[in-house]
Amino acid sequence: MIPIRYNIRSLAVRKTTTFATAAGIALVVFVLAASQMLSNGIRNTLGRAGEPDHAIVLRKGSDNEMSSNLETKTINLIYAAPGVKRDEGGQPLGVSELQLVIALEKPGTGGQVSNVSVRGTTDNVLKYRNHVKIVAGRAIQPGADEAMIGTRLRGQFAGLDLGQSFEIKKNLKLKVVGIFEAQGSAQESEVWTDLEIVRSAFGREGLVSSVSVALESAAKFDAFRVAMESDKQLGLQAYSETAYYEKQSEGTAGLVTFLGGAIVFFFSVGAIIGAMITMYAAVSHRKREVGTLRALGFSRLTILFSFLLEAILLSLLGGIIGAAASLSMGLVHFSMMNFNSWSEVSFSFDPAPDIIISAIVLGGFMGILGGLFPAIQASRTSPVEAMRE
């Protein structure tokens, strides 16, 4: 068995080629880990908005709140369904909401605008969504021209900061009176205001997008869903909140995964070729060493394994560097369009141990592919011909 320190010294001697190949593999691993972290962040950001013992009701056939319209007469029917949780006063614990998007200007972009999600909601929303906390200012007053915004919107659009005002519609301004956190969920990229304000501003009197209710337990969902969907005339469809928000993340997360995968594929081909060139050059310049090893009695299989190990060590070095660099992306927030709500949502890169490990393993796999054929060539080197050279 050839000592591993022999391979380590060989890599140390060839500093330039070792650095170039490791950097190429590190770039591939960085891109792969970053894209997977972003995809994971999108799923977690949207998924955190839901609770396992909460349900949301939409118009049948609607994929999201933006495309759903429910008449207000159905709200009491939903609240009266079996399994709906009630508060100390015997009132059903739920909210009826109307969601839409408005275009607001982004400061410092020369007039560029982007869509922002606006949620018209009822005055008990903070009681229903108890994971939402006011971190600055106060909650909105019913019927007042006021709004509160998620922390990830603060300062990202003109008028969206505490004490500032913005137009929800021409000649109708809302004043921002509160900033809230929602455990990093997509709700932190929303504007919340009074339901009646949104209805009157956009001519949606008598309509809501969705009705959300708290259930006595997650086990009560099936009975609740049957009650909602059994009356075909009502045309309702119920989802558990966790399942609904996970479904909302599929399109955006899938796009990020696809694009990241395509970039990683082309980058990895280049990295493998780079590793292969590096190892072929090493074999070419070390024929005398290989001949000496053969003359000392080391078998072809041992030499093959030694050169393959060298390629794997090189790629693992690049993989660890790339994975370590990708961890810094956990501090970055990234805004992009949510294709279900057609509004801009701020996501974060969410690192996970399985993502980092799989990225490093990919680096090692690229080393195997890049070093296999050069290692085979090295093992076939004739000791006599090598010593002559």
Secondary structure as UniProt FT lines:
FT   HELIX           4..13
FT   HELIX           15..47
FT   TURN            48..49
FT   TURN            52..53
FT   STRAND          54..59
FT   TURN            60..61
FT   HELIX           65..67
FT   STRAND          70..71
FT   HELIX           73..79
FT   TURN            82..83
FT   TURN            88..89
FT   STRAND          94..105
FT   TURN            107..108
FT   STRAND          113..121
FT   TURN            123..124
FT   HELIX           125..128
FT   TURN            130..131
FT   STRAND          133..137
FT   TURN            142..143
FT   STRAND          146..150
FT   HELIX           151..153
FT   TURN            154..156
FT   TURN            158..159
FT   TURN            162..163
FT   STRAND          165..169
FT   TURN            170..171
FT   STRAND          172..181
FT   TURN            183..184
FT   HELIX           186..189
FT   STRAND          190..194
FT   HELIX           195..202
FT   TURN            205..206
FT   STRAND          207..208
FT   STRAND          210..215
FT   HELIX           218..220
FT   HELIX           221..229
FT   TURN            232..234
FT   STRAND          236..240
FT   HELIX           241..285
FT   HELIX           287..295
FT   TURN            296..297
FT   HELIX           300..326
FT   HELIX           327..331
FT   STRAND          333..338
FT   TURN            339..342
FT   STRAND          343..348
FT   HELIX           353..379
FT   HELIX           383..388
//
